[in-house]
């Protein structure tokens, strides 16, 4: 990658790099390689040094301390006006000749003078690895702070390979204890699986030291309590963050671990012990996690986390380092109990407490939105710093990166493997490329989106950067930034936002003074309210990587000149509240001015933003969250005696087609509702995976289920089939629901009889008979089956959706219309596709479809959604279909559409639609300007179908070009001849799709496009036109599958419940797992607002798929949700809804509301994804009259109360 240092900026930038001649800071972490000091023999050679901030001479100006590997450490006193003086030798803090890592500033003896704790590593001599504690002795005659090294006296001269230390009061005894991150170089194979992970104590575990006061020494002595505290998990630790992740008032510990070892989240048990809860709180983490930081990204008062890895943004770097797809490694993570890890940055948003059975409240859960936010790829990264650099009230992000010798470069690895025994070590070292690139700066734009402002902010300077800190060096109300570089002078970036004469954006700085045991008040939480916005800070200076930031808390206020209120919760539980604070000042707060709350006050149910009005309510909410009294759903799974857990045996789709972006075998289970045993209560039928049978949940009494195997209801079932779509409906008019099972997946070869659908005639009394003659022969691998009387002959007909040709993804396949020709007791369907809907031949890879009358002419139309498809509108013209997609205005919106549900969301009498898509939170990105494509065909003539997905990625200059999404190794596995064409990874990284495929191959290829990945609301504008609107960002964090619509809060407007995630993407891409189920409240105008889990009571954490209503007796609705390889969940609405049955020939209704408005509804035998709801209308308490419409245009009127 080439970067110019010429004429860099035509306009002023937010930051200005100050030269050493201006600042006096000439520190350079110089590392000179030799035969023993090199990245082959020392794997952590270039892990760099840190920066620590403290006012060491107490003159009101922050000073800087840098750690070095071989150069020694340096202390610079701030003399004002951004000029510094090197006082290292006078102060006595050079580092005693040790290889130093992290530096932590802490007033360890609480004398008011900040001290410095320094971690040491690398040396084989334990004495040269002793950590150092420099105790500040005060000023000498020249005003220079003098330090005395006293680590041994304090019990902190640890001789392990230490990385970083953080001080905090873990046991709530008032004094500061210490967590020490340790990493032993080359201790064992860092990519080998070990497990279970919590059963051994080893040399690669961190340490916890308890602060024990010693009266005779008049200072604390620290005791290693790691074993008794539960600190024993393995890890190649690189950084630590202390924060209250579960808002229980006790500090927790997050550790970033390199290589295969999982990150750690030690949750404080309040009894001096910790439990590693990383799997319970996080669905996945970064794989080679370096540094991390904690802050409130979205201003909801909850701590979020960013952790950085090594994923590159430009295609050349990406393809030089992209690993081959390793499915075995993925399976081993599961088998050995590891948390999923993926090689990219993560931005983990705290979703708040989770909700369980009966409104029980549990630990919070985090969702990684790094791809959505645009911060997933910052190359070989070290420090992430979350701070408000432009004073707009939102936390921005700066990431330091770079590495002098990229030992992960695949071309170098190939060379090393060939040359190790043939050439000198020096020759091998000379072939290692460097990663000298600019650090990244991202502006928080709100709504979980960040903008890359590296150049606009003046940070586009190539470097090898490690530790970094934010600090207001000149006390002008904006945060400057300081970076420790390797083989380059340290960076001092002056923030030009404000100066002594002009405030462009307002601020408030807060200095905290604690008690005699914790003078720095570490562990204090602050909530600031200004201009209708809340900001939260947790006071802990150890952040990022090897570094300790400015201990003064900084709040940006934008245009607000007054802070409405500031609420402070001190570490000992004391609180205080200040109001109407003038901006642009340094506010000093003292714990002695705080008060202690009265416990047991009844404020539990207060909404979050009322907390600023009553700090006692804050205290109760902070420690004891509860489900809102107005929560819309409550989970009743166990109460209903449901214990079903889906089992979907693993199948490696990527063995069949190496470049698949996702599995096609892992979409179940589907879900259908109907009275299977004839007892008058609706039952649940769940689809079976290949080799397994469907499962029946019989409702034996209202709201109570018994689980049974489908084979108890029939004598025949093809276990080689995998059920996708399911449908229970009376097809022959005998009053009993028959059963249609649509077969899908890719586990069997194309054309296999396993893909033949299965139809079962209901014999009554819970007995079903396989009727092979009832339906046409059809071995397409399918997705769905849905029913409506499309020809208005009084009998329900079927649409059957084709999903994929096994082994030939993404080749379009056909879908079908089966006309019902049944007579009583004799079900029979005929394939009439060629006659009534010939456009369905090779229509595409259909994921879902719905029958709907989108033009209100009384004839059921069809809408199809699928992968690499437009949302396809087929208008029913008196029993024959016309493709009118081009007339809708949506013909160019090509997506990976998953699901669709109908509803009159703006109350205008026309059906609108919600369509689930991939979402924004994915490696794959597509837009109209830069679409994705897939090129498919047998490119090498070997009889296998090759499919190469592509997307636009930046080259080394930032220009976007069309490149394959996958790496060289995987393309060669698919097309072996490419090895000769691209002998190097670099060459492949430079190759666009037009360099990889010949003009003739491109000409013959099937080419499909995707340019729209948002999940969307389609507004029916009338006259056949639709307007597309993205759903709120909370619905874009993962693929959306199951959906239902209803007026859940009783305000007269339709709302939406949805679920999703996908655990089937290729292992390098990683799981889509950020959704937890979601409720969106509609305003009746087509706008939606998301609810938290405490507000909705709706929590579906897994790989969620189908969703449907079921009558739990007397019309009481339940909402059933399936999860692939997870439990079925059952929810009940809190408001008094009713499921009102429709007659078989009724398909639509006009609902008249108590507020004088009306809306249209439709009921067919279908669901949003792999589901079939009962033939009933969900009616809420706002409805006082219903006009039911049948297929012949006749109306039946019902009035409240509905039975």
N, C-alpha and C positions, 0 to 999 in steps of 0.2 A: 504494500500500500504506500503510495507516494503522497506526501503532504508538503505544501510549499510554505516557507516562512517569509515569503516576500511581502508585498503590499497586501496585508491581511484583511483589513476592514475599511470600507469606504465610509462607514457611519460609526458613531460612538457605540460602544458595547457596554453591557451591564458591568462586566468585570474588566479591569485593566491590570495586566501583569506588570508588576514592579520589578525592575532589575535589582540585583544584589548591590549595585553601586548606590542605589537609592535607599534601600532598606537596611543595608548592613548585614543581611542574612545571606551568608555564602555557603551554607551547609550543602554538602554533596555526598550522598551515600555511595562512595566510590568502591567498586568491586573489581579487582583485577584478577582475571583467571590465571591459573597455572596448572601444573600437573596434578595437584591434589585438590585445589579449589576450582571446581568446575561443575557444571550441571549434571554431568554423568555420574560423578562420584558423590556429589552433594545435591540430593533432590530438592532441598529447600534453600539452595544457594541464593536464589533471587526472590525470596519471599519478602524482602525489603524491611523497612523500618517505619516507625510511627511518629506521630506528633502529639504533644500534650500541651494543654493550655492551663495556665494558672497565674494569678497575680502574686508572684513569689516575693516581691518586695513591698506589697500592699500599698502601692501608690495609685491604685484605681485604673491602671492600664494592664491589659492582659499580656503576659509574657509567653514565650514559646520554647519548648524543649523538643529536640529531635533525637531519635535513636538511630544508630548506625550499625552496620554489620561488621566492617573491618576498620572503619574510620574513627570510631569513638562517637560519643553523644555530644550534643552541644546545647547550651542554654543561652538564650538571647533575651535580654531585658528590653522591654518596650520603653523607649525614651520619649514617646509622643511624636505626632506628625508622621507616623509610619516609619520611624527610624528606630533601629534596634542596635544594641551593644552586646557583643559576645563576651559573656562573663563565665564561661565554662570552667576554666582553670581556677579562677578566684572562688567560684562556688563549690568546686570539688565534685562535679557530677559528670565527669567525662565517661565513666562506665567501666573503669578498672580493667581495660583491655579485653572485655568480653564481647562476644557476638550477641548484640542486643535485639530484642524483638519489640514487644509492646511497652508503653509507658503509661502509668496511671497516676493522676494527680488526686491526692486525698489528704485531708488533715487528719492523719492517723492518730495523733495524740491530742487532738482537739485543743490546740493552744492558739488557734487563730492564724497559724502560718501553714500554707499548703506544702505538703511533702510530696515526694516522687517515688513510686515503686516501679522498678525496671525488671523485665523478664529477660533471661539469658538462655542461650541454646547452642547447638551445633557441636561444641567442643566434646571430644571424647573424655576429657578430664572432668570429672564431676565438680571439682573445685572451681573450674572455670565456667561452670554453668550455674553457679550460685546466683540466685536473684538478689537484687540490691534494693535496699530501702534507704533513700536519702532523706534524713530528717532535717527540716528547715530550722536552723539555729537562730534565725533573725539576721539583721544587717550588720555588716562590718562598717568600719569607719568611712568607707567610700559609698555606703548605701547599697552594697551588693549583698544579696542573701547568701549565706554560707550554710552548707549542708554537711551532715555527718552520716556516714553509712552505718546503719544499725540493723540490718536485716536479721542477723543472728540473734540479737537481743530480743527482737520481736517474734522470733520463731518463724520467720518468713524467708530464710535463706535456702529455699528449695533448690535441689540440684537436678531436678528433672529437666526435660527439654521444654521449657516454659514458653508460652506464646503471649498470653495476655492475662491480666488480672482485673477483676471488678470487685469493688467493695460495696456491701449492702448489708442490711440488718435482716438476715433470714429468719432469726428466731424471736424477733420482736422483743429483745431485751434492752433495746435502746442504743446499743453500740454497733459498730460496723464490722461485719465479718468479711471474709474474702473467698471468692471463687477463682481458681487458677486453671486456665486452659493449658493442657500439655499435649505435645505431639512428639512421639519418638520417631526419628527418621529411619526408614527402611527396617522397621521392626519385624515385619513379616509381609507376605504378599498382600499388597493393599487393595487388590481386586478380587480376593478370594472370599467366598461366602463362609461365614461362621454363624453358629446359632445353636440354640436360642441365645439372643444377644444379652440377656440379663442374668446369665447364670455364671458369670465368671468375673473376677477382678484381675486386671492385667496392667502392664506398664503403660498402656496407652489410654488409661482413664484419667480424667481430670481430678482435681482435689478441691475439697471444701475445708476452709480453716475457720474455726470459731474464735471469736475475740474474747479472751479471758483476762480480766484486769488483774494486774499484779501490784499489790500494795507496796511491796518493798522496792520495786523498780519504778513505780509511779507512771507506768505506761502498760498498755496491753501486751500480752504474749499470746500468740495465735497457736491453736491446737488443731492438728489434722483430724477431722471428724468424718472423713469421706465415707468410710465403710459403714459407720453407724447411721449416717444420714442418707444412705442409699445412692451415693455417687459412685457408680461402678461400671457404667456402660462404656463400651469400647468406642474409640473415635480418634480420627486424626484432626483434632480441633484446631481451628484457625481464628475464631473470634467468639465473643460471648456478649449477650445482651441481657440485662436485667430489667424486667417489667412485670407488671401485674396483669398477666395475660387473661386471667379469668375474673378479674374485678372482685376478688374476695378480700382485698386489703392486705394481702401478703405477697412479697416479691417472689417471682418465679425466674427461671433461668433458661435461656435459649442458647444453644451452642451450635455453631456452624462446623460441620465436619467435612473434611476433604475425602476424596476417593469414594470407595464403596460404603464406608461406614455412615450410618444414618446420622442426621442431625438429632440433637437431643432437646427435649422440652421437659425440664424438671419442674413439676408442679409442686408447690409448697403444701405440705400436709398439715401445717400449723403445729406440729409436734417435734420439730427439729429434723424431720425426714422429708425426702422428696420422692416422687414417683415420676418416672419417665412416661409422659403421656403424648409423645409425638404422634403416634398412630391415631389417637382419639381426637386430636385437635387439627391435624393437617392431613389432607388426602395424599399429598406428595410434597417433596422438597426439591431444592437444587441438588444436583449430583455431586459436583465438586465445589461445595459451598466455601466461599472465601470470607468476606465480611458481611455484616448485616447491620440493620438499624431498625428501630421501632419508633413509630409515630402515628398520629391520627391522620391518615391520608385523606379521608372523605369527610372529616369534621362531624363525625357522629358520636364522638366521645369515647370511642373504643380504640385500643392500641392495635395497629396494623404492623406488618413486618415486611421488610425487603431484604432479600438475601441474593448475593450475586455469584455468578458462575463464569463460564468461559465461552458462551456461544457468540459467534461472530455475526455481524450484520451483513457484510458484503459477501458476495457469492464466492469470490476466490478464496478468502479466508475460511468461509463456511465449508467449502468442499475439500479444502486441504486438511481439515480436521474432523469432518463428519464421519462418525463410526459406521461400520456396516450394521445393518439390522441384526440384532442378536436376540432372537426369541427365547433361547434357552436362558439367557441372563434374566430376561423378564420373568420367566417362570420360576427361576431360582429366588428372585426377590419375594415372590408370593410364598414359595415353599419354606423359605427360611425365616419368614416373618418380618421382612424388612418393609419399611415404608417405601412406597414408590419414589424413585428419584429420576429426574430428567435434567439433561445437560443444558440448562438455561437459567437466567435469573427468575426469581419468583417474587411476586408482589402479593403478599397474603393479606387479604382484607378480612378483618374480624367481623363475622356475621352476627355476633352476639350469642347469648345462650340458646342452646337447642331445647326443643320441646318434645317430651315423650308421652307415653300413655297417661291418660287422665290428667293432662296439663302439668305433669311433672317437668321441672326445669333442670337442665343439666349443663355441663361444661360448654363453653363456646366452641364454634367451629370456624375454620378459616378457609377462604377461597382464593386460589391463586389467579390473579387477573393480569399478569405481566404482559401477555400478548395483547390483550385488549387495551391496556394502558400504553403500549408502545415502548416498554422498557425491558423487554425480555432478552435483548441481544446487545451487549456492550463489550464483547470480546473478553480477553483475559482480565477479569475485573477483581478489584481488591476492596476498596472502600465505597460503600454507598452512604451518602449523607442526606438525611431528610431534614430540611430546614426551609424557612420561608425567605428566600433570597431576594424576592421582589416586593415583599411586604404587602401582598394582596390577601393575606389571611389563609393561604393554602400552602401546604408543605411541598416544596419542589425537591428535586433529586439531582445530586451530582455524584458521578461514579468515576473513581480513578481506575486506571487500567494500564496494561502494557507488561511485557516480559522480555528481558534481553535475549533469551535463548528458548525458542519454542520447541521443546522436546516432544511435543504432541503432534508436530507436523508429520503427516503421513509419508511425505516424500523423504523426510529425514529418517523416519523409522525404517522405511524400506532400505534406504542406503545403509543405515547402521547395521541392520540384520545381515546385509551382504558383505559389509566391509570390516566388521569388528575384528576378525582375525587376519586381515590382509593389510591394513594401513594403520598408521599411528593414531593415538588418541587425539593428538592435536589436529590431525587431518579430519577426523570425525567431528571434533568440536567446530571446526571451521565451516562445516556444512549445515550447522544448525541455524535456521533463520531467526530473525528478531521480530518482535511485535512492538514496534515503536509507533504508537498511534495516539491521537488526542483522547483525553478524558471526555466523558459525556456530561452534558447538562440538559436536564428536562424540566420544563415549566409545567406545573400542575394547572391544567385548564379546567379542573372540576369535572364532575360526572365520570370519575375514574379514567380520565384520559390525560395523557401527558404529551407535550410537544418537544421534539428535539430542538433545543436552542443552543447547541454547542457553539456554533459560529456566531449567532446573534449575541451571545453572552461573552464572547471573546475567549473561549476556552479551547479553541481548535489548535492546540499546540502539541505536536507529537512528543511523547515522553514515555519513560518507564516509571509509572507512578504507583505508589503503594498507600501508605497512611495519609489521611487527609482530615482536616478539621474545619469547622465553621466557627468564626469568632469575630466580634466587632472590635477590630484592632484599634480603631481611632474613635470609638465611642460616638459615632455619628448616626446611629440608629439603623444601620444596615449591616448585614453579615458579610464579612470578607471570607476568603477561603485560602487555606495554606496546605501545601502538598509536599510530602517527602518523596524525592525522586532517586532513582538509581542512576549513577554515572551522569548526573545532570544536576545543576543547582536547584535547590528547593524552589517551588513556586509560591509566591505571595501575590494573590489576586485581590486587588482593592475593589470593593463594591462601590460603584459610582452613583448609586441610586440617590443617596443623600450626602450632604456635606454640612459643614458647620453653618453655612449661610442659607441653605435651601433644602427643605424637606419635600421630596416628591411623593413619598408614600409614608403614612404615619406608622407609629410603632409604640410598643410598650416593652420595656426591659424590666425583669424582675430578679432581684437578688434575694436569696433566702438565707436566713440565719437561724440555725437550729439550736438545740440545747447543748449542754456540756458533753454529751456522749456522741453527738452527731452534729457537729458544728456546721457541716455543709448541708444539712437537712436532706441528705440523699434519701430518695423514696417518697418525696412529696409529689402529690398530684395537683395540677392546677387546671381549672376550667375557666375560660374567658369568654364573655358574651359581648359582642359588639356588632351593630348593624344587622341584627337578626341572625347572626352566625355564631356558632360555638367553636372554640378551639380548645384542645386538650394537650397538656404537656405532662410527662412523667420525668421527674428530676433524677437523672442518672447520666453523669458525664462520659462514661465509657461507651463509645459508639463507633460503628464502622469497622475499622481494621487497625489493630495495634495502637489505637489513639484514644485520646481523652479530650472532649470538646470544651468550649467555653462554659463554665458553670453558671453563667447568668442566662436565665430563660428569656427567649426573644419571641415576641408576638408581632406579626405584621397586621396592620389595621386598615390598609388601603386609604380610603378617603375619610374614614371615621376619626374624628378628633377627640371622641370621648368613649371610654369603655363603659358599657352599661353595668357590668358586674364582673367581679373576679372572685371565684370560689376556690379556696385552698384547703386541701386535706393533707395535713402534716403526717409524717410517718407514724406517730404515736396515736393517731386517731383524732387529734384535735383539728378543729376547722375554724376558718374565718371567712367572712364575706365582705368585700369592699364594693362600693357602688360609685358610679359617676366619677371615674378616674380620668384625669386629663391625659391625653396621649403625649408621645414624644418626650418621655422621661424615663429615668431609672428609678424604679420603685423598690425600696428595701422593706422586706417583711420579716418580722421576728416571731418565732413560735410562741414567745411569752405573751403575745397579744392575741393568741388564739383561744378558743373555748372548746369544751368537750360536749358532745351532743347527748341529749337524753334519749336512751334507747327505748325501743318498743313503740315508737310513735307510728300511727296508722297512715304512712305515706307510701306504702308499697306500690299502689296502683297508679301513682302519678305518672303522666307521660314524661318522657325524658326531658323535654325542653321547659318543663315547669321547675326543674331542679334549681335553676338559677334563683328562683324566688324563695326557696326555703332550703337552707343548707342542711337542716336536720332531715328533710326528705331525701336529700342527696346521700346522706350517710346510710340510710336504710336501703335505698335502691341499689347503692353501690355494692353492698354486701349480700343482699337477699333479693335477686330479681325474681319476678313472678310473671306468669302469663297474664296479659291484659284481661280485664273482666269482659271486655267487648271483643275478645278474640273470636274469629269467625268459625274455627274448626276445633274439634278435640279428637285426639286419637283414641280409638276404642278397640284396637286389634285383639289384644289379649282378652278383654272383656267379652268380645264376640267369639272367644274360643278359636281364634285363627292362629295357627302356628306354622303356616306354610312358608317354606324357604325354597326358592327356585334353585335347581341344580342344572347348570348348562355345561356339560363336559367340554373341556378345552379342545379347540381345533385350530391348527395353524394355517390360516388362510394365506399367509405370506409364503408358504411353501409352494402353493399353486401359482401365485402371481407375486413376484418379488417386490413390485413397486406399488402395491395397493396402499392407498392412504389410510385405509381403515378396514376392519373385518366386515364380512357380510354374514357371518355365521352366529353373531352374538346380539341379536336384536330382540329376542323373546324375554319373558313369555307374553303371549297375547292373552286376552281376557274377554270372556263373553258372559252375559247375564241371561238367565231364563229359568223357568221352573222345570228342572230336570226330572224330579221324582213325582211330580203331580200333586204335591201337598198344598198347593196354593201359595207357597213362598218361593221367592226367587233365589236361585243358587248361582254360584260362580264356577266357571269352567276355565282352567288355565292351560295353555298350550304346553305340549311336551317337546323337549329337545330331542335331537337325533339319538336313538337308542333308548329313549324313555317314553312313557305314556303321559297323556294329559292327566291333570288332577282335578277332582271335583270337590268343591266345598258346598255341602248340602246345608241349607238353612232349615234345621229341624224344628226350631221354634223362632219366633221373631227375634232377630238380632243374635242368634246363636247358631254356630256352624260346626259341622263334623266333616273331617277330611276323609276322602276316599279316592281310590284309584279308578280311572276311567274304565278299566277292564272289568270292573264289577258291574258295569252297566251294559256291556256288550261283550261279544265273544271274539271280535276281530278288530285288530288295529295293526297297521304296518309300522313297526318300531324303527324301521330305517328312515321313516319320514320325520321331518321336523315341522310341527304345526306353527304357522305364522298367524294368518287370519282365522278367526273363529266366528261363527254366527249361529245363534239359536233362534229359529223362527218357524212358524207354521207355514210350510210351503204348499201343503196339499189340502188345507182347509178343514182338517179334522179336529182342530182345537188343541193340538199338542205340538210343542216346539220341536222341530227336527233340527239336525245338527250338520253344519257344513264346516269342514276343516280344510283350509288352504295350506298346501305344503310349500316350504321354501328352504332357504339356506343354500350352502354350497358344499356340504360334506360329501355328497354323492356326485358322480360324474353327470355331465349334462345329458339330458334325455332319460335319466334313470327313472324307473317306475316309482322310486321313492318320492318323486315330485308330483305324482298323480294325487289329486285331491281326494278326500274321503267324505262320503255323504252317509249319514245315519238317519234312518227313519225311526221316529219315536213310536214305539209299540204300546206306550202307556206303562204306568207303574214303575217308571225308572228303567225300562228296558229299551235299548236301541239296537237296531239291526243295520249292519253295513249293507248299503244298496249300491253296488258298483254300476248298475245300469241307469241310475238316476241322473248322473251328471256326465258331461262329455269327457272323453279321454283328453288329457292335457298334462304334459310333463314339463311345462315351464316352471322355473323356480319363482314362487309368488310372494307377495307381500300382504295382500288384504283381500277380503271379500265383504261386500256391503250390499244391502238390498233396498229396492224401491220398485214400485209398480210403474216402470218407465212408459209402458204402452197403455196404461189405464184400463187394463182388462180385469182388474180386481184381484190379481195374483202378484205377489212380490217377485221381482226378477233380480238378477245378480250382476254386479260388476266384480270381476276378478282381476286384480292388479298383478302384472308381471314385474318381477324385481330385477333378475339378473340371469345371465347365462353363465353357469359355473365354469370357471377357467377362462372366461372371455369378457370379464368386466373391462370397459364400460359399454360394451356393445348393446345397443338398444334392443329390448325385447318387446313382445306383444302383450297387450292386455285384452280382456274379453268381456262381452256381454252374453250372459246366459238367460234366455227367455224361459219363463216358467210355463210349462205345458202340463202341469200336474192335474190329476183328477183326485177326488177324495180317496185317500188310502193308496194312491199311486203317484208318488212324487217323480217328476221328470223335468229335466232342463235340456234346452237345445242351444247350441252355440250359434248365435245369429250375428256375430261380430261383422262378418263381411257384408251383411245386408244392411245393418242399421248403424254401424260405426266403423267403417273400413279404415279410418285414420288411426285406429288403435293398433294396427299392425306395425310392429317395431316403433311404437310410440316413444319408448324410452324406459328408463329404470324407475318404475313407479314405486314410491315409498308409501303413499297413502292416497286416499280419494274420498270424496263425499258426494252423496246425492244432495242436491239443493236446487231450489227454484230461484236462480239468481236474477231472472227477469220477471218474476211474479206473473207468469202466464198460466200457471196451474199444471205445467208439465215438468217433472223432475229432470233437471239438468245434471251434468257431471263436472266436477273440478278435480283434476289430477295434479299431484305434486310428486316430484322425484328428483333424483340426482342428475346433475348436468341438464336440467330441464327448465323451461319456463313453467309458471303456474298455468296449467292448460285448462281452458274453458270450453266445454262441449255442450252446445245448446241443443236441447231436445225439441225438435220440430215435428210434433205429432208422431213421436215414436221413432224418428230417425235423427241422428246427431250431426251437428255441424261444428267444426272447430272455429270458434269465434275469438280465439285468443288475441289475434291481431287487432280486433276492434276494442279490446279492453284497455289498451294502452300499456299492458304489462308484458307484451311479447318479448321484450328484450331483457327482462329481469330473470336471468338464468342463475339458479342456485343449486345447493345441495339440500333441497327442501325435504323435510321429514314428515310433517304432520299438518293437519288442517282441521279447524273447527269453525262452525257458523254461529252467528248471533247478530241481532240488531243492536249494535253497540252505541249507535247515536240516535236511536229511537225515531227513525224516519220512515219505518215501514218497509225498508229494504234490507236484505240480508247482507251483512258484512262478514269478513272472515279474518281469522288469525292463522298465520302460517308459520310453523316452526322450521328453523333453518339451522345451519352450522353455528351461527353466532359470530361474534367478533373476536373471541378469546381463543385463537388458534394460530398455529404456525402458518397455516394456509390463509393467504389474504387475497381478496379479489375485489375489483371495482370496475366500473365501465372504462376508466382510463387504463387500468392495469389488470386485465382479467386473468383468471387461471384457464389453462387448457389441459386437455389430455390428448395425446397422439397415440393411436392404437392400430395395430396390424401385426402380421408376422414379418417383422422387419429383416430377420436374418434367414428366413425360409427354412427354419428347422421344425416347423409344425406346431410351435407353441405361439400363443397369442401374447404379444408384447403391448404393454400400455404404459406410456411415460407421462406422468403428470408434470406440468410446468407452471411456474408463476414468475412474475416480474420481481427481480431482486436487484439491489444496487451492485454495480461493479466497484472496482477499487477507487474510482473517481466519484462515486455516488450516482452515476447514471443508471437508470433502471433498464434491464434487458431481460429477455425471456430465457430462463434457465430451467433445467430439470429440478424438481423439488428434492429429489433423493440424491445420494452420493454416488461416487464412482464405483465403489465395491458392489453396491446393490444393482446398478445398471449393468455391470459386467456379469453378475449372476443371471440377470434376465437375458442379456444379449452378449454372450461371451466374446464375440468378435470386436467389441469396443475396447478390449484390453490392448490390442495392437494399435488402434487409432489414438488412444489416449494412454500412453505408457506412464504418465505422471499425473499426480493429483492436481498439481498446479495447472497443467494443460487442460485437464477436465474442468477445473474451476474457471477457466477463461472461456469455455465453450458454451455457446448458446444452443438452443435446440436445433437451430439451423446449421450449426457446425457438427452436431451429433448425427442427425439424419440427413441423408442425401436429398437433393431436390426430387428425385423420383420417389423415394420413400415418403416424403412429405406430401407429394401429390396423391399417392395411393392411400394415405393414412385416413382413418376415421378421426376427425377432429371435433371435440366437444368443448364447450366454453362454460365457465361460471363467472359471473360478475357481481353477484349479490349474495352476501352471506348473513345479512341481518334477519332475525326473526321479525315478522312484520304484521301490521294491522292493515287490511285491505278495506278501504272505505268505498262502499257502493255509491257511486255518484248518479246512478240512473242512466238510462239510454245506453246501457252496456259498457259504461266506462267505470274504471276503478282508480283510486288514488292509493299509493303505497306509502305507509308511514312506519318507520322503525319503532318497535316496542321499546320501553325504557331500558336503560343500560343494564339493569339487574337481570333482564331476560336475555341478554346477549353474552353472558359469561360462559355458556355451554350450549350444545345442541338441545333443542326443545323437541320433545316427543309427545307424551300424554298431555291432553288439555280438556278442560270442561269450562263452560260458561254458565253463569247464574248471577242473580242479584244477591250476593252473599251478605251484604251489610244492610239490606233493606231500604236503600235510598231511591229505588226506582230505576237504577242504572245497572246494566250488565257488567259484571266483573269477570275475572278470568283466574282459574287455578291451573298451573302448569307444572310439569316435571321434566327431567331430562338427564343429561350427562351421557357419555359414551366411553366405556372402558375398552373399546376395541380398536383405537388407532394403532398404527405401527409403533413399535416400542420406542423408536427414536423421537417420534412426534410426542408421544406421551398421552396419557388419559385426559379426556375432557371431564373434569370432575368438580367444577366450581358451583354447580347448582345444588340447592338443598330443598327443592320444591319452592314454589313462589306463588303468591297471590297478588294480583294486580287489580286495584280498584278502578273501575271506570267512572267517568264523570258525566256520561250520557252525551258527550260531544266528541267522542273518539280519542280522548286522552286517558292515560292510565298512570296510576301511582302505586309504587311497590310498597309492601308491608314487610316488617321484620317478622321473624318467627314468633316472637312474643306477641306481636300484634295479630298474627294470623292463626297461630296454633298449628301451622301446617309445616311439617318437616319430613322431607323424603331425601335422605342423604346419599343413596347409592346410584347405581346405573339404572335409573328409572325409565320405564317404557310405557306400558298401557295404563289408562285411567278411565274409569267408568262409574256411573251411578248404579246403585242397586237399592231396591225397596227392602227395607229392614222390617217390614210389617206395618200395615195400616198406612201405607204411603210415606212412612218416615224414610228419607233418603240417607244412604251411606255412600261414601266415595272410596272406591277401591283402587289401589295403585300397585302395580307390579314393579319389581326390580330384578334385573338380570343377576343371577347368583346372589340373590338377597331376598329378604322377607317381603311378603305381601303386607301392605298396610291398609288399615280401614279407618276412615275419618267420618265424623258426623258433624254436619253444620250445627252451629249453636242456635241459629234462628229457626223458627217453626216452618220449615219447607214441607212441601208435599210433592210426591211423584204421582201425577194424575194420568191414569192409563188412557191411551187413545185406542179407538177402534182400528182394526187392521187396515182399513182403507183411508184413514185420516193421516195427514202428513204435515199439516201446518196449523198455526193458531194465531189469532190476534189477541194479545193480552191487554186488557184495559186496567190502568193503574188508578190508585186512589188519588193521585195528584193530577188526574185529568189527562194524562198522557197515555199513549199506547205504544206497543212494540210488537214486531212480528217474531214468531218462533217457528222452527221446523223440527220434525221428529221423523227420522228414518232409522233403519236398523244398521247402525254404524257408530264409529267413534273416531277420535282424532288420529290415533295410531294403534294398530293391532288390537283394537277393542270394539265391542259392540254393546251399546247401552240398551236398556229396556225400551220398549215402544211406549214411552211415557213422557209427559211434559213436566219439567221441574218448575213448580209454582211457588213463589215467595209470598210473603204477607202483604206486599204492596198491590197484589193483583186482586181485583174484586169481580172480574168477569172475564170469561174466555169464550171466544168464538172458534170452535174447532172446524177446520176445513178438510173435506175429503177430496179424493182424487177426481171426483165428478163435479167439483165445485159447490157441493152442498155444505151447509153450515149447521153445526150443533152448538148451542149456547149452554155454558155452565156458569153458575154464579157461586160466590163464596158463601159459606165455608165449603171447601172442596174436600170430598171424601175419597 
